[in-house]
């Protein structure tokens, strides 16, 4: 039987598993995400121009008591459904998998935007847990709210016994690897709602399809201080800028380190075919 820990220990992150643009392995619940459609050459400038023309309204910082979405043990938790692969040979391996998803105010995963790792069997194990399990939802002033959540799942062996560690951090490798009781910033309301605000501003209801990833730096009050486009597919589609605009007008929780407010970074991954 696996041992579970949430945010404990010191681990070495696999650069190969975490340094990739997280466009593979995207899906929603048990569905497999369709391949991103490639816009026609004439369509690319329109998308780029539309995204660059959108001017976001900066969101004020959240006030009152804030708690992030967290992972807890229990019969309905994602940890209850999280296991090593059943194949005996694969179960002897160690692996690292990251996930990016919207968690509803009920704690269920509404949409999975990315599940990333080198080993398909371990990615499948994490996706299955997200499909069936629950989080404790984020709250603002005691009210449960949706949130965009990223996390890293470590599968390894200790004295030949299988161990699974879940960290709610993805972007900052030092913090994630050291398991410093850190929870990275989370996008309140979820990515779908944030993206919908800017997609509605695109002229003529221009179809949006493809993927993008943006790194967001948030201060200790939850205010977005800077963003950086990591990549987009198709290149030149303007989806990176579109995602940036959505993020710049969104509200985030601050990071949490040992329960205290701290600045932090989060990489936001969007599959626009799911938005």
C-alpha positions as CSV (number, residue, x, y, z in Angstrom):
1,X,0.0,0.0,0.0
2,X,1.3,3.5,-0.9
3,X,2.1,6.1,1.7
4,X,0.8,9.6,1.1
5,X,2.3,12.9,2.1
6,X,1.1,16.4,1.2
7,X,3.9,19.0,1.1
8,X,6.6,17.2,3.1
9,X,10.2,16.0,2.5
10,X,13.0,17.0,0.2
11,X,13.0,15.8,-3.3
12,X,15.0,16.3,-6.5
13,X,12.7,17.5,-9.4
14,X,13.1,15.8,-12.7
15,X,14.0,18.6,-15.2
16,X,13.0,16.4,-18.1
17,X,9.5,16.0,-16.7
18,X,9.0,19.6,-15.6
19,X,10.8,21.8,-18.2
20,X,8.5,21.0,-21.1
21,X,5.8,23.2,-22.5
22,X,2.8,21.6,-21.1
23,X,0.8,21.1,-24.3
24,X,0.7,17.3,-24.3
25,X,-1.6,15.2,-22.1
26,X,-4.4,17.8,-21.9
27,X,-8.0,16.6,-21.4
28,X,-11.2,17.2,-19.6
29,X,-12.3,14.5,-17.2
30,X,-12.2,11.2,-19.0
31,X,-12.2,12.8,-22.4
32,X,-9.1,13.0,-24.6
33,X,-8.6,16.6,-25.8
34,X,-8.8,17.0,-29.5
35,X,-5.7,18.0,-31.4
36,X,-5.4,21.7,-31.8
37,X,-6.6,23.0,-35.1
38,X,-4.2,25.0,-37.1
39,X,-5.7,28.3,-38.3
40,X,-5.3,29.3,-41.9
41,X,-2.6,31.8,-42.7
42,X,-5.2,34.5,-43.1
43,X,-6.6,33.8,-39.7
44,X,-3.3,34.2,-37.7
45,X,-3.0,38.0,-38.0
46,X,-6.6,38.5,-37.0
47,X,-6.2,36.5,-33.8
48,X,-3.0,38.3,-32.9
49,X,-4.4,41.7,-33.6
50,X,-7.6,40.9,-31.6
51,X,-5.6,39.7,-28.6
52,X,-3.2,42.7,-28.6
53,X,-6.1,45.1,-28.8
54,X,-7.7,43.9,-25.6
55,X,-6.8,46.1,-22.7
56,X,-7.4,44.4,-19.3
57,X,-8.8,46.1,-16.3
58,X,-6.5,45.4,-13.3
59,X,-8.3,43.4,-10.7
60,X,-8.1,44.7,-7.1
61,X,-6.4,42.4,-4.5
62,X,-8.7,40.1,-2.6
63,X,-9.6,41.2,0.9
64,X,-10.7,39.3,3.9
65,X,-9.8,35.8,4.9
66,X,-8.5,33.7,2.0
67,X,-7.7,30.0,1.9
68,X,-6.3,28.2,-1.2
69,X,-7.7,24.9,-2.6
70,X,-5.8,22.1,-0.9
71,X,-5.4,18.3,-0.9
72,X,-6.6,16.4,2.1
73,X,-6.7,12.8,2.9
74,X,-10.1,11.1,3.0
75,X,-12.4,8.7,1.1
76,X,-13.3,11.3,-1.6
77,X,-9.8,13.0,-1.8
78,X,-7.7,12.7,-5.0
79,X,-5.2,10.9,-2.8
80,X,-7.7,8.1,-2.3
81,X,-7.7,7.5,-6.0
82,X,-4.0,8.1,-6.6
83,X,-1.9,4.9,-7.0
84,X,1.2,3.6,-8.7
85,X,0.5,1.9,-12.0
86,X,-0.9,-1.7,-11.7
87,X,1.8,-3.1,-13.9
88,X,4.3,-4.7,-11.5
89,X,7.3,-3.6,-13.6
90,X,6.1,0.0,-13.9
91,X,5.2,0.1,-10.2
92,X,8.9,-0.3,-9.4
93,X,9.7,3.0,-11.2
94,X,9.9,6.5,-9.7
95,X,8.3,9.4,-11.6
96,X,7.1,13.0,-11.5
97,X,3.9,14.3,-12.9
98,X,2.5,17.8,-13.0
99,X,-1.2,18.8,-13.4
100,X,-3.1,22.0,-14.2
101,X,-6.9,22.2,-13.7
102,X,-9.9,24.2,-12.7
103,X,-11.4,23.2,-9.3
104,X,-15.0,24.1,-8.7
105,X,-16.5,25.5,-5.5
106,X,-17.5,21.9,-4.7
107,X,-14.0,20.7,-4.9
108,X,-14.4,18.7,-8.1
109,X,-12.1,19.1,-11.1
110,X,-14.1,20.9,-13.8
111,X,-11.4,20.9,-16.5
112,X,-7.9,19.5,-16.8
113,X,-5.7,21.6,-19.0
114,X,-2.5,19.6,-18.7
115,X,-1.1,16.5,-17.2
116,X,2.7,16.4,-17.8
117,X,5.4,13.7,-17.2
118,X,7.7,11.3,-19.0
119,X,5.7,8.2,-18.2
120,X,2.3,7.7,-19.7
121,X,1.2,5.2,-17.1
122,X,1.9,7.7,-14.3
123,X,0.2,10.5,-16.2
124,X,-2.9,8.2,-16.5
125,X,-2.8,7.5,-12.8
126,X,-2.8,11.2,-12.0
127,X,-5.6,12.0,-14.5
128,X,-7.7,9.2,-13.1
129,X,-7.3,10.7,-9.6
130,X,-8.3,14.1,-10.8
131,X,-11.4,12.6,-12.6
132,X,-12.6,10.8,-9.5
133,X,-11.3,12.6,-6.5
134,X,-11.9,16.0,-4.9
135,X,-10.0,18.9,-3.4
136,X,-11.0,21.1,-0.5
137,X,-12.0,24.2,-2.4
138,X,-10.6,27.7,-2.1
139,X,-12.5,30.2,0.0
140,X,-12.8,34.0,0.2
141,X,-14.4,35.3,3.4
142,X,-15.6,31.8,4.2
143,X,-17.3,31.3,0.8
144,X,-16.2,28.5,-1.4
145,X,-15.0,29.7,-4.8
146,X,-13.6,28.0,-8.0
147,X,-9.9,28.2,-8.6
148,X,-7.2,27.3,-11.1
149,X,-4.8,24.9,-9.4
150,X,-1.5,23.5,-10.4
151,X,0.4,20.7,-8.6
152,X,3.2,18.2,-8.7
153,X,2.9,14.5,-7.8
154,X,6.0,12.6,-6.9
155,X,6.1,8.8,-7.1
156,X,9.1,7.2,-5.4
157,X,10.3,4.4,-3.2
158,X,11.6,4.6,0.4
159,X,13.1,1.4,1.8
160,X,11.4,-0.4,-1.1
161,X,8.0,0.9,-0.1
162,X,6.0,3.0,-2.6
163,X,5.5,6.6,-1.5
164,X,3.4,9.4,-3.2
165,X,3.9,13.0,-2.4
166,X,1.5,15.8,-3.6
167,X,2.7,19.4,-3.7
168,X,0.5,22.3,-4.8
169,X,3.4,24.0,-6.6
170,X,4.7,23.7,-10.2
171,X,6.7,26.8,-11.3
172,X,9.2,27.3,-8.5
173,X,11.3,24.2,-8.4
174,X,13.3,25.0,-5.3
175,X,10.2,25.4,-3.2
176,X,8.5,22.4,-4.8
177,X,11.5,20.1,-4.5
178,X,12.2,21.0,-0.9
179,X,8.5,20.7,0.0
180,X,8.6,23.8,2.2
181,X,4.9,23.6,3.0
182,X,4.3,26.0,0.1
183,X,1.2,26.5,-2.0
184,X,1.6,28.6,-5.1
185,X,-0.8,31.3,-6.1
186,X,-4.2,30.2,-7.5
187,X,-6.4,32.0,-10.0
188,X,-9.7,32.7,-8.3
189,X,-12.8,31.9,-10.4
190,X,-10.8,29.5,-12.5
191,X,-9.2,29.8,-15.9
192,X,-12.3,29.2,-17.9
193,X,-14.0,32.3,-16.4
194,X,-11.0,34.5,-16.8
195,X,-10.5,33.5,-20.4
196,X,-14.1,34.0,-21.3
197,X,-13.9,37.7,-20.3
198,X,-11.3,38.4,-23.0
199,X,-12.6,36.0,-25.6
200,X,-15.9,37.8,-25.6
201,X,-14.0,41.0,-26.6
202,X,-12.6,39.4,-29.8
203,X,-14.4,41.0,-32.8
204,X,-16.9,38.9,-34.8
205,X,-16.7,36.0,-32.4
206,X,-13.4,34.9,-33.9
207,X,-12.8,31.1,-33.3
208,X,-10.1,30.5,-30.7
209,X,-8.3,27.2,-30.8
210,X,-4.8,26.2,-29.7
211,X,-2.7,26.3,-26.5
212,X,-0.6,28.8,-24.5
213,X,1.4,29.0,-21.3
214,X,2.2,32.1,-19.3
215,X,4.2,32.4,-16.1
216,X,2.6,34.8,-13.6
217,X,4.4,36.5,-10.7
218,X,2.1,37.5,-7.8
219,X,3.0,39.6,-4.7
220,X,2.2,38.8,-1.1
221,X,-1.2,40.5,-1.5
222,X,-2.2,38.5,-4.5
223,X,-1.6,41.3,-7.0
224,X,-0.2,40.3,-10.5
225,X,3.2,42.0,-10.8
226,X,4.4,40.6,-14.1
227,X,3.6,38.0,-16.7
228,X,5.8,36.2,-19.3
229,X,4.7,34.1,-22.3
230,X,6.4,30.8,-22.3
231,X,5.0,29.6,-25.6
232,X,2.0,29.2,-27.8
233,X,0.7,26.8,-30.4
234,X,0.3,27.5,-33.3
235,X,3.1,30.0,-33.2
236,X,2.0,33.5,-34.2
237,X,-1.6,32.8,-33.3
238,X,-1.6,35.5,-30.6
239,X,-3.0,33.0,-28.0
240,X,-0.1,33.8,-25.6
241,X,-1.0,37.5,-25.6
242,X,-4.7,36.5,-25.2
243,X,-3.9,34.4,-22.1
244,X,-1.8,37.3,-20.8
245,X,-4.7,39.7,-21.1
246,X,-7.0,37.3,-19.2
247,X,-4.5,36.8,-16.4
248,X,-3.7,40.5,-16.0
249,X,-7.3,41.2,-15.2
250,X,-7.8,38.3,-12.9
251,X,-7.6,37.9,-9.1
252,X,-5.1,35.5,-7.5
253,X,-4.6,34.2,-4.0
254,X,-1.1,35.1,-2.7
255,X,1.3,32.2,-2.1
256,X,1.2,30.4,1.2
257,X,4.4,29.3,3.0
258,X,4.0,27.7,6.4
259,X,0.5,29.2,6.4
260,X,1.7,32.8,5.9
261,X,1.2,35.1,2.9
262,X,4.1,35.2,0.5
263,X,4.9,36.3,-3.1
264,X,5.0,33.4,-5.6
265,X,4.9,32.4,-9.2
266,X,2.6,30.1,-11.1
267,X,2.6,28.9,-14.7
268,X,-0.9,29.1,-16.2
269,X,-1.5,26.5,-19.0
270,X,-4.5,27.0,-21.3
271,X,-5.9,24.7,-23.9
272,X,-8.4,27.0,-25.7
273,X,-10.3,24.1,-27.2
274,X,-11.6,23.5,-23.6
275,X,-12.4,27.0,-22.8
